[in-house]
Amino acid sequence: MPHAPSQIEAKTLREAGVAPSPEFLARIPHEFARRHLVLSRGCECGVERLAVAERTPPWIVHNVGVRLGRATTAAAEPAEVIAVEIDAAYAESNATRGGSGGTAAEGSREERVVVTGSTDVSADLAAAIRDADLLHTGGKAPAVRLVDLILFEALTRSASDVHVQPLRGRTLVRYRLDGVLHTVRELPASLAAAVVSRIKVMARLDVAESRAPQDGRATVTIGGSGALSERRVDLRVGTLPSTYGERVVVRLLDPARSAYLASFTGLGMPPAVERDYLAQVGRPSGIVLATGPTGSGKTTTLYTTLAWLSNAHAGSRGCELNMMTIEDPVEYDLAGAAGTGDGGLAVSQTQVDPKKSVTFASGLRHILRQDPDVIMVGEVRDQETARIAVQASLTGHLVLSTLHTSDAPSAVARLIDLGVEPFLVASSLSAVLAQRLVRRTHAPCAGHGCDECLRTGFRGRTGVFELLVLDHAIRELVARRASAVEIKDAAQRAGMVTLREAATRLVRDGVTTSAEVARVVESIEVDA
């Protein structure tokens, strides 16, 4: 579906510095260029310079040279960059010439070439692979291509979620970037219905059911199956009926963003906090909790902790620890996560499934029969889960989990509220890490706003951390049911840096702004 180049596409073209030759745009069909990820970088001394992806076959370069009637040279570039520039180049060319970038005959002739060069997989499987590839546009309906474009652009911008939100007479397409929603498109009602149906088909949801919420999952690829540059992205899809139609939210679970698993530095954790935190997770038993509101990065921190434990206990025959998780949902496949070694992590991950009677409590109970060393529980939600986690820690297991509390000291009161005896909390709890995510000031524009940061002045996020380590004095306070205020005062006397103090340091260092801290930290943290 032709569209005007977006800000990110225009920026990419400017950075490339060399426009495609007019002959290439006129004689090579858009579909062919997009399918095989080949684009001109201009003609110099009668030689057409081409940018190609790693998976682009050599005969494609030869065919382009034959079609143009000149010699060619090719250089490999990232597939995603080429795809963005192809769409932008042909859209600009079409707007200038009013053409389509290639005749129907040319498109059909190149389609036959693709068939002869196909692999030996079945036709149905090949069709499914092409359908899941966001860079493949051939034979797709306009609504399908529009959904591919929306998802591809969201991934290019490193969005965490895509929202399709129907309103009166229009439907908004919004991306969540760095924790904040941005409207990027408005769709007419007729097209919006087709977009919602396409997403439901991808997630294997009931297209005919529009009056009840539905949840599903899907997987898309960038680069095609078997390609060296292939990138697989899992989608978690949720639909919800609203006054003006179905609202859809797509969570993008992109392993390409999991490089942070390699270290805590990528999370923004200060060295002093990292040192004290690792001293607690390095113990063979006990409970370590990560607390904060939804979207504060708790699960990311626990995944990074598992990666650190795997590396710290790596032997000649792999990790010496038996690490298992029970999650709702499984956010990332740690066995294939980027930044964790060629083989990923030796972690067994289990998905909560109430329909099959797999809850946090029942799953944790079964995990304990699997001889684990480290257990990660996605969230302590109820009394049964809390008690089993405490008992597991007291019998020689390291338990990692999350809680929804405003700060670290409040986690103690929350466990007691769930029915765990204070003396058991004092004996089992090792540390509580409270955290938030604040947006970073965009350095290139000095926070003034530019096209790259969507005029927000921010790009990327960093963590703000508050670590409560339970020493002897604090354990005594916990055992006698001391309030969160007393525990916090004792922890601060022992050197704990609060969330507000940590955020203030980031403002002082120019990492973020006081307004951002007020939005994320001070609006949630309540002083006693």
C-alpha positions as CSV (number, residue, x, y, z in Angstrom):
1,M,0.0,0.0,0.0
2,P,1.8,3.2,-1.1
3,H,2.2,5.7,1.6
4,A,4.1,8.9,2.2
5,P,7.5,8.5,3.8
6,S,7.3,8.8,7.5
7,Q,9.8,10.8,9.6
8,I,11.9,7.8,10.3
9,E,11.9,6.8,6.7
10,A,13.0,10.2,5.5
11,K,15.7,10.3,8.1
12,T,17.0,6.9,7.0
13,L,17.2,8.2,3.4
14,R,19.0,11.3,4.4
15,E,21.5,9.2,6.3
16,A,22.1,6.9,3.3
17,G,23.3,10.0,1.4
18,V,22.8,8.4,-2.1
19,A,19.5,8.3,-3.9
20,P,18.5,5.3,-6.1
21,S,19.1,5.8,-9.8
22,P,16.0,6.8,-11.8
23,E,16.5,3.8,-14.1
24,F,16.3,1.4,-11.2
25,L,13.1,2.9,-9.9
26,A,11.6,3.0,-13.3
27,R,12.5,-0.5,-14.5
28,I,12.6,-2.6,-11.3
29,P,9.1,-3.2,-9.8
30,H,8.6,-2.1,-6.2
31,E,7.3,-5.6,-5.4
32,F,10.5,-7.3,-6.8
33,A,12.7,-4.9,-4.8
34,R,10.8,-5.4,-1.6
35,R,10.5,-9.2,-2.0
36,H,14.3,-9.6,-2.5
37,L,15.5,-6.6,-0.5
38,V,17.5,-5.0,-3.2
39,L,17.9,-1.2,-3.8
40,S,20.0,1.0,-5.9
41,R,22.6,3.2,-4.3
42,G,23.1,5.1,-7.5
43,C,25.1,4.6,-10.7
44,E,28.7,5.5,-11.0
45,C,30.8,5.1,-14.1
46,G,28.2,2.9,-15.7
47,V,28.1,0.5,-12.7
48,E,24.9,0.2,-10.7
49,R,25.7,0.0,-6.9
50,L,23.2,-2.1,-5.1
51,A,22.3,-2.6,-1.4
52,V,21.2,-6.1,-0.6
53,A,20.3,-8.2,2.4
54,E,22.4,-11.1,3.5
55,R,19.7,-13.5,2.3
56,T,19.4,-11.9,-1.2
57,P,20.5,-14.6,-3.7
58,P,23.3,-13.6,-6.1
59,W,21.1,-14.3,-9.1
60,I,18.9,-11.4,-8.1
61,V,21.8,-9.0,-8.5
62,H,22.6,-10.6,-11.9
63,N,18.9,-10.2,-13.0
64,V,18.8,-6.6,-11.9
65,G,22.0,-5.9,-14.0
66,V,20.4,-7.6,-17.0
67,R,17.2,-5.6,-16.6
68,L,19.2,-2.3,-16.4
69,G,21.7,-3.3,-19.1
70,R,24.7,-2.4,-17.0
71,A,27.2,-3.9,-14.6
72,T,26.4,-4.2,-10.9
73,T,28.1,-4.3,-7.6
74,A,26.5,-5.3,-4.3
75,A,27.1,-4.6,-0.7
76,A,25.2,-6.2,2.3
77,E,23.2,-3.9,4.5
78,P,20.6,-4.6,7.3
79,A,17.4,-6.0,5.9
80,E,15.2,-3.7,7.9
81,V,17.0,-0.6,6.7
82,I,16.7,-1.6,3.1
83,A,13.0,-2.4,3.4
84,V,12.2,1.0,4.9
85,E,14.2,2.8,2.2
86,I,12.6,0.8,-0.6
87,D,9.1,1.9,0.5
88,A,10.2,5.5,0.9
89,A,12.0,5.6,-2.4
90,Y,9.2,4.2,-4.5
91,A,6.6,6.3,-2.7
92,E,8.6,9.4,-3.5
93,S,9.1,8.3,-7.1
94,N,5.4,7.6,-7.5
95,A,4.4,10.9,-6.1
96,T,6.8,12.6,-8.5
97,R,6.1,10.6,-11.7
98,G,2.5,9.5,-10.9
99,G,3.5,6.0,-11.9
100,S,3.5,2.6,-10.1
101,G,7.2,1.8,-10.3
102,G,6.8,-1.1,-12.7
103,T,4.2,-2.7,-15.0
104,A,2.0,-5.7,-14.2
105,A,3.8,-7.7,-16.8
106,E,7.1,-7.1,-15.1
107,G,5.7,-8.0,-11.7
108,S,4.3,-11.3,-13.0
109,R,7.5,-12.2,-14.8
110,E,9.6,-11.7,-11.6
111,E,7.0,-13.7,-9.7
112,R,7.8,-16.7,-11.9
113,V,11.5,-16.3,-11.1
114,V,10.8,-16.5,-7.4
115,V,8.8,-19.7,-7.9
116,T,11.7,-21.4,-9.7
117,G,14.1,-20.4,-7.0
118,S,11.9,-21.6,-4.1
119,T,12.9,-24.2,-1.5
120,D,11.6,-27.7,-1.3
121,V,9.1,-27.0,1.5
122,S,5.5,-27.6,0.9
123,A,3.4,-24.9,-0.8
124,D,1.2,-24.4,2.2
125,L,4.2,-24.0,4.5
126,A,5.9,-21.6,2.2
127,A,2.7,-19.5,2.0
128,A,2.5,-19.4,5.8
129,I,6.1,-18.4,6.0
130,R,5.6,-15.6,3.5
131,D,2.4,-14.5,5.3
132,A,4.3,-14.1,8.6
133,D,7.2,-12.2,7.1
134,L,6.6,-8.5,7.5
135,L,9.1,-7.8,4.6
136,H,7.1,-9.9,2.1
137,T,4.4,-8.0,0.3
138,G,3.6,-10.1,-2.7
139,G,0.0,-11.4,-3.0
140,K,-1.2,-9.8,0.2
141,A,-4.4,-7.9,0.5
142,P,-4.3,-4.1,1.3
143,A,-5.4,-4.7,4.9
144,V,-2.7,-7.3,5.4
145,R,-0.1,-5.1,4.0
146,L,-1.2,-2.2,6.2
147,V,-1.0,-4.4,9.4
148,D,2.5,-5.5,8.3
149,L,3.5,-1.9,7.8
150,I,2.1,-0.9,11.3
151,L,3.9,-3.7,13.0
152,F,7.1,-3.2,11.1
153,E,7.2,0.6,11.8
154,A,6.4,-0.1,15.5
155,L,9.4,-2.5,15.7
156,T,11.6,0.0,13.9
157,R,10.7,2.6,16.5
158,S,11.3,0.1,19.3
159,A,7.7,0.3,20.5
160,S,6.5,-2.0,23.2
161,D,2.8,-2.0,22.3
162,V,0.5,-1.2,19.4
163,H,-3.0,0.1,20.2
164,V,-5.9,0.1,17.7
165,Q,-8.4,2.4,19.4
166,P,-11.8,3.0,17.8
167,L,-13.5,6.4,18.5
168,R,-16.5,8.2,17.0
169,G,-15.9,8.3,13.2
170,R,-12.2,7.4,13.4
171,T,-9.8,4.8,14.7
172,L,-6.4,5.7,16.2
173,V,-3.2,3.7,15.8
174,R,-1.0,4.4,18.7
175,Y,2.5,3.2,19.7
176,R,3.8,3.0,23.2
177,L,7.3,4.4,23.1
178,D,9.3,4.5,26.3
179,G,6.2,4.0,28.3
180,V,4.2,6.8,26.7
181,L,1.5,6.5,24.0
182,H,1.9,8.3,20.7
183,T,-0.7,8.5,17.9
184,V,0.9,7.8,14.6
185,R,-2.2,7.2,12.3
186,E,-5.9,7.7,12.0
187,L,-7.9,5.1,10.1
188,P,-11.4,5.3,8.6
189,A,-13.9,3.0,10.2
190,S,-14.2,0.8,7.1
191,L,-10.4,0.1,7.0
192,A,-10.2,-0.2,10.8
193,A,-12.6,-3.1,10.8
194,A,-10.4,-4.9,8.2
195,V,-7.2,-4.2,10.3
196,V,-8.8,-5.6,13.5
197,S,-10.0,-8.7,11.6
198,R,-6.5,-9.3,10.2
199,I,-4.9,-9.1,13.6
200,K,-7.5,-11.5,15.0
201,V,-6.7,-13.9,12.2
202,M,-3.0,-13.7,13.0
203,A,-3.7,-14.5,16.7
204,R,-6.1,-17.3,15.8
205,L,-9.0,-15.6,17.5
206,D,-12.7,-15.9,16.6
207,V,-13.2,-13.2,13.9
208,A,-17.0,-13.5,14.2
209,E,-17.0,-12.8,17.9
210,S,-16.9,-9.1,18.6
211,R,-18.9,-8.8,21.8
212,A,-16.5,-10.6,24.2
213,P,-12.8,-10.1,25.0
214,Q,-10.3,-12.4,23.5
215,D,-6.6,-13.1,24.0
216,G,-4.2,-14.8,21.7
217,R,-0.6,-15.0,20.4
218,A,1.1,-14.8,17.1
219,T,4.6,-14.8,15.6
220,V,5.9,-12.7,12.8
221,T,9.3,-12.6,11.1
222,I,11.5,-10.0,9.4
223,G,13.6,-11.5,6.7
224,G,11.9,-14.8,5.9
225,S,12.4,-18.3,7.3
226,G,15.9,-19.7,7.3
227,A,17.5,-16.4,6.5
228,L,20.6,-15.5,8.4
229,S,19.1,-12.1,9.2
230,E,15.7,-13.5,10.2
231,R,14.2,-11.8,13.2
232,R,11.3,-13.5,15.0
233,V,8.9,-11.4,17.1
234,D,6.2,-12.8,19.3
235,L,2.9,-10.9,19.6
236,R,0.6,-11.0,22.5
237,V,-2.9,-9.9,21.3
238,G,-5.8,-8.8,23.4
239,T,-9.2,-7.5,22.1
240,L,-11.9,-5.7,24.1
241,P,-15.3,-4.5,23.0
242,S,-15.9,-0.8,23.3
243,T,-18.6,1.7,22.5
244,Y,-17.4,2.3,18.9
245,G,-15.9,-1.1,18.1
246,E,-13.3,-3.6,19.2
247,R,-10.1,-2.2,20.7
248,V,-7.0,-4.2,20.1
249,V,-3.6,-4.1,21.9
250,V,-0.6,-5.9,20.5
251,R,2.3,-6.4,22.9
252,L,5.6,-6.8,20.9
253,L,7.9,-9.3,22.5
254,D,11.0,-8.7,20.5
255,P,14.1,-10.8,21.4
256,A,16.2,-8.2,19.6
257,R,15.6,-5.9,22.6
258,S,16.9,-8.6,25.0
259,A,20.6,-7.7,24.7
260,Y,20.2,-6.1,28.1
261,L,20.3,-9.6,29.6
262,A,24.1,-9.5,29.3
263,S,24.6,-7.2,32.2
264,F,22.9,-4.9,34.8
265,T,24.6,-1.9,33.3
266,G,22.2,-1.8,30.5
267,L,19.3,-1.6,33.0
268,G,20.9,1.6,34.5
269,M,21.6,0.0,37.9
270,P,24.3,1.9,39.8
271,P,27.4,-0.1,40.7
272,A,26.8,0.1,44.4
273,V,23.3,-1.2,44.1
274,E,24.4,-3.9,41.7
275,R,27.1,-5.1,44.1
276,D,24.7,-5.3,47.1
277,Y,22.0,-6.9,44.9
278,L,24.3,-9.6,43.5
279,A,25.5,-10.4,47.0
280,Q,21.9,-11.4,47.9
281,V,21.0,-13.3,44.7
282,G,24.3,-15.1,44.9
283,R,23.2,-16.9,48.1
284,P,22.0,-20.5,47.7
285,S,18.6,-19.8,49.4
286,G,16.3,-17.0,50.3
287,I,13.7,-14.8,48.6
288,V,14.6,-11.8,46.5
289,L,11.7,-9.6,45.3
290,A,11.4,-7.0,42.6
291,T,8.6,-4.5,43.2
292,G,6.9,-1.7,41.4
293,P,3.9,-0.9,39.2
294,T,3.1,-2.7,35.9
295,G,5.6,-1.8,33.3
296,S,8.4,-0.8,35.7
297,G,10.8,-3.4,34.4
298,K,10.6,-6.0,37.2
299,T,10.5,-9.0,34.9
300,T,13.4,-7.7,32.9
301,T,15.5,-7.4,36.1
302,L,14.7,-11.0,37.1
303,Y,15.6,-12.2,33.6
304,T,18.9,-10.4,33.8
305,T,19.4,-12.0,37.2
306,L,18.9,-15.5,35.8
307,A,21.4,-14.7,33.0
308,W,23.9,-13.5,35.7
309,L,23.4,-16.7,37.7
310,S,23.8,-18.8,34.6
311,N,27.2,-17.2,33.8
312,A,28.3,-17.2,37.5
313,H,27.7,-20.9,37.7
314,A,28.9,-22.0,34.3
315,G,31.0,-25.1,34.3
316,S,32.8,-27.0,31.6
317,R,29.5,-28.8,30.8
318,G,27.2,-25.8,31.0
319,C,25.3,-24.2,33.9
320,E,25.5,-26.1,37.2
321,L,22.2,-24.8,38.4
322,N,18.7,-26.2,37.7
323,M,16.7,-23.0,37.0
324,M,13.0,-23.0,36.5
325,T,10.3,-20.4,36.1
326,I,6.5,-20.2,36.3
327,E,5.2,-17.0,34.5
328,D,2.1,-15.4,33.3
329,P,2.9,-14.9,30.5
330,V,6.3,-16.1,29.4
331,E,7.6,-12.7,28.1
332,Y,10.8,-13.9,26.4
333,D,12.2,-17.3,25.4
334,L,15.4,-17.3,27.5
335,A,16.7,-20.4,25.8
336,G,17.2,-18.3,22.7
337,A,17.6,-14.8,24.1
338,A,20.1,-12.5,22.6
339,G,23.1,-11.5,24.7
340,T,23.1,-14.8,26.7
341,G,25.5,-16.9,24.6
342,D,24.9,-19.0,21.5
343,G,22.8,-21.5,23.3
344,G,20.8,-19.1,25.4
345,L,20.0,-19.9,29.0
346,A,19.5,-23.4,30.4
347,V,16.2,-22.3,32.0
348,S,12.9,-24.3,31.9
349,Q,10.0,-21.8,31.6
350,T,6.4,-22.7,32.4
351,Q,3.3,-20.8,31.3
352,V,0.4,-20.3,33.7
353,D,-2.7,-21.8,32.2
354,P,-5.8,-21.7,34.4
355,K,-7.8,-23.8,31.9
356,K,-5.4,-26.7,32.7
357,S,-5.2,-25.9,36.4
358,V,-1.7,-24.5,36.1
359,T,-1.6,-21.5,38.5
360,F,1.4,-19.9,40.2
361,A,0.7,-21.9,43.3
362,S,0.2,-25.3,41.6
363,G,3.0,-24.7,39.2
364,L,5.4,-23.8,42.0
365,R,4.4,-26.9,43.9
366,H,5.2,-29.1,40.9
367,I,8.5,-27.2,40.2
368,L,9.6,-28.2,43.7
369,R,9.4,-31.8,42.7
370,Q,11.9,-31.1,39.8
371,D,14.9,-30.6,42.1
372,P,15.4,-26.9,41.3
373,D,18.2,-24.7,42.6
374,V,16.7,-21.4,41.4
375,I,13.0,-20.7,41.0
376,M,11.5,-17.6,39.4
377,V,7.8,-17.0,40.2
378,G,6.2,-14.3,37.9
379,E,4.2,-12.8,40.7
380,V,3.2,-13.5,44.3
381,R,-0.5,-12.9,44.1
382,D,-2.1,-14.9,46.8
383,Q,-1.6,-16.5,50.2
384,E,-0.9,-20.0,48.9
385,T,1.8,-18.8,46.4
386,A,3.4,-16.7,49.1
387,R,3.5,-19.5,51.7
388,I,4.9,-22.1,49.2
389,A,7.6,-19.5,48.1
390,V,8.6,-19.0,51.7
391,Q,8.8,-22.7,52.4
392,A,10.9,-23.2,49.3
393,S,13.4,-20.6,50.3
394,L,13.6,-22.1,53.8
395,T,14.4,-25.5,52.4
396,G,17.4,-24.4,50.4
397,H,16.1,-22.8,47.2
398,L,16.7,-19.3,45.8
399,V,13.3,-17.8,44.9
400,L,13.0,-14.8,42.7
401,S,9.6,-13.1,42.3
402,T,7.7,-9.8,42.0
403,L,5.2,-7.8,44.0
404,H,3.1,-4.7,43.2
405,T,4.1,-2.3,45.9
406,S,5.1,1.4,45.8
407,D,8.5,0.9,47.5
408,A,10.8,-1.7,48.9
409,P,9.8,-1.5,52.6
410,S,6.1,-1.9,51.7
411,A,6.8,-5.4,50.3
412,V,7.3,-6.7,53.9
413,A,3.9,-5.5,54.9
414,R,2.4,-6.9,51.7
415,L,3.7,-10.4,52.5
416,I,2.3,-10.3,56.0
417,D,-1.0,-9.1,54.6
418,L,-1.0,-12.2,52.3
419,G,-1.0,-14.4,55.5
420,V,2.7,-15.2,55.9
421,E,3.8,-15.1,59.5
422,P,6.2,-12.2,60.3
423,F,8.9,-14.5,61.7
424,L,8.8,-16.5,58.4
425,V,9.2,-13.3,56.4
426,A,12.1,-12.3,58.6
427,S,13.8,-15.7,58.1
428,S,13.3,-16.1,54.4
429,L,13.3,-12.6,52.8
430,S,16.8,-11.6,51.7
431,A,16.3,-8.4,49.7
432,V,13.7,-6.2,48.0
433,L,14.5,-4.2,44.9
434,A,12.0,-1.5,44.1
435,Q,12.3,0.1,40.7
436,R,10.8,2.5,38.1
437,L,11.7,3.4,34.5
438,V,12.2,7.1,33.5
439,R,12.7,8.4,30.0
440,R,16.2,9.6,29.1
441,T,16.8,13.1,27.8
442,H,17.6,12.8,24.0
443,A,21.2,13.9,23.8
444,P,21.3,14.9,20.1
445,C,18.6,17.5,20.5
446,A,19.5,18.3,24.1
447,G,16.0,17.6,25.1
448,H,14.4,20.2,22.9
449,G,12.7,17.8,20.7
450,C,13.4,16.6,17.1
451,D,12.0,14.3,14.4
452,E,14.0,11.3,15.8
453,C,12.4,11.6,19.3
454,L,9.0,12.6,17.9
455,R,9.4,16.1,19.4
456,T,9.3,14.7,23.0
457,G,12.9,15.5,24.0
458,F,13.3,11.9,25.2
459,R,14.7,8.7,23.7
460,G,15.1,5.4,25.6
461,R,14.6,4.7,29.3
462,T,16.8,3.9,32.3
463,G,16.0,2.3,35.7
464,V,15.6,4.0,39.1
465,F,16.4,1.6,41.9
466,E,15.8,1.3,45.7
467,L,17.4,-1.8,47.3
468,L,16.4,-2.9,50.8
469,V,18.7,-5.5,52.2
470,L,17.5,-7.3,55.3
471,D,20.2,-7.2,57.9
472,H,19.9,-8.3,61.5
473,A,18.3,-5.1,62.8
474,I,15.7,-5.0,60.0
475,R,14.8,-8.7,60.5
476,E,14.1,-8.0,64.1
477,L,11.7,-5.1,63.1
478,V,10.0,-7.4,60.6
479,A,9.6,-10.2,63.2
480,R,7.8,-7.8,65.6
481,R,5.5,-6.4,62.8
482,A,7.1,-3.0,62.6
483,S,5.5,-0.6,60.1
484,A,6.9,0.1,56.7
485,V,7.9,3.6,58.0
486,E,10.1,2.1,60.8
487,I,11.7,-0.3,58.3
488,K,12.3,2.4,55.8
489,D,14.0,4.7,58.5
490,A,16.2,1.8,59.6
491,A,17.2,1.0,56.1
492,Q,18.1,4.6,55.3
493,R,20.2,4.7,58.4
494,A,22.0,1.6,57.0
495,G,22.6,3.4,53.7
496,M,19.6,2.6,51.5
497,V,19.1,5.1,48.7
498,T,15.4,5.7,48.1
499,L,13.7,5.9,44.7
500,R,13.3,9.7,45.0
501,E,17.0,10.2,46.0
502,A,18.1,7.9,43.1
503,A,15.9,9.8,40.6
504,T,17.2,13.2,41.9
505,R,20.8,12.1,41.1
506,L,19.7,11.3,37.6
507,V,18.3,14.8,37.2
508,R,21.5,16.3,38.6
509,D,23.5,14.2,36.1
510,G,21.4,15.4,33.2
511,V,20.1,11.9,32.4
512,T,16.4,12.9,32.8
513,T,14.3,15.8,33.9
514,S,12.6,16.8,37.1
515,A,9.2,16.7,35.3
516,E,9.8,13.1,34.2
517,V,10.8,12.2,37.8
518,A,7.6,13.9,39.1
519,R,5.5,11.9,36.5
520,V,7.0,8.5,37.3
521,V,8.5,8.5,40.8
522,E,7.0,11.2,43.0
523,S,3.4,10.7,41.7
524,I,3.6,7.1,43.0
525,E,5.9,7.3,46.0
526,V,4.1,8.4,49.1
527,D,6.1,9.8,52.0
528,A,4.9,8.5,55.4
